Amino acid sequence: VYHDNYLYVGDSLNRTLRKITVDTGVVTTCAGLSGMYGVEDGNGSSARFFLITSLSTDGIYLYMTDYIRIRKMRISTLDVSTLAGYSTGGSSYYGAADGSGNAAIFYQPNGITVAGSYLYVTDVMTNCIRKIQ
């Protein structure tokens, strides 16, 4: 996803979020630690991802699908948090259930976009489009 002269890319195999400066092609890692997977929230390299498959932005946050969760990163601070999807103590649950925070359950969300004040997420294995406020 493009924002403010940067291209943000989910480097799924390295489990990181990368930033490419469009003018120079310089690549830096914003969040995650190469090769270290997980679902921990945190700042920059202390955050852990499982499998980033898509990104979107509202100009303040980057939103990403991360295996069975929806994550967000504040662009200015690199703080990563889980917005929706079940995650407690390293446990995982997948399926389809509406709700807020970890009460919402996804099964391979694979597309995400911002439209107004909503996020729309395609959930591949449940064949549905989900809306997050």
N, C-alpha and C positions, 0 to 999 in steps of 0.2 A: 504494500500500500504506500502511496506517495503522500508526504506531508513536509512542507517547509524546506524544500530542496533536499530532502532525504527520502530514500526508498527503504522501507522497513520490510524485512523478510524473515519468516519463520524458518530457521535452519533445523528441520525436523530430525535429521540423523544425528546432528551434534547437540540437539536439545537446547538450542539457544535462540534468542531473538537478535537479529543482526540489523545494522544500520549502514546503508551505503550512501556516501555523499555523492550526489548526482554529478556535480561539476568535476570532481577529481577521481571518482571511482574508489575512494578509500573506504574500506570495510572495517567496522568496529562492532564489538559485541556489546549490546545494551543490557541484556539480562540473560540469566542462566549461566551454567558452567559446562563447557564442552564435555560431552560424554556422561554427565551426571544427570540422570533422570529422576523425576519425582513430581510432587505436586505442592511443594512448599511455596508459600507466599514470602516475599521479602524484597529487599532492595538490590537491584543490579545482579551481580554474580551470586548472591545468596538465594535468589529465587530459583526454583527448579520447575522444569517443564517435562511433560511426558511425550506429547506429539502434537506440535503446533501445525494445523492444517490450513488455516486461513486467518486473514487480518482485515480490520477495518478501523477507521478513526473518525472521531468527531472534532479533532483539532486539539483536544485536551488529553484524551486517553487513546491508547491503542487497544482495541478489543480483539481477542483471539480465541479460536476454538482450540482446545487442548485435550484431545482424546475424548473424555466424557464430561468435560467442564468448559465453562466460559470464563476466561481470565481477562483482566484488564491491567494495563500499565500506564501510569501517569507519565506522560512524555517528559515533563520538566524535571521530575525527580527520580525516574526509573523504578518507582515503587510498584510492585506487582501484587495483585490480590485476586482471589477467586470471586467472581461475581455470581455465578450460578453453577449448580452441579454438585452432586454428593461427594463429600470428601471429609472423612473424620479419622484422624489418627492413622493415615495411610491406607484406610479401607476405601474400597471403591464399590459403587453400585451403578448399574446401567439399566436403562429402560426408557419409559416415557411417563413423566408425571409433571404437571404444572405445579408451580409454587414459587416461593421466594427463596433466594440463597441456596442452601444445600437441600432444601425440600424439592427443588426442581431437579428432575432427573433426565439425562440425555443418553443417547446411545449412538455415538460417533457423529457429533455435530461436525459438519465439513464445509460450511459456508456461513459467512457473517457479513452483515452490512448495517450501517447506521442510516436511518431515515427519520428525520425530525428528532423527537425525543425517545425513539424506540430503537432497539436492536432487533433485527430479524435473523434467525438462525435456521439453516437447513439441517435437519437431523436425518442422516442417511438411512440408518437401520430401522427407523420407525416411520419412514416415508411421510414426514410432516415438516411444516415450517412453524417455528416457535417465535413468539414475540416477547421481548423482555423490556420492561419499563425502567 
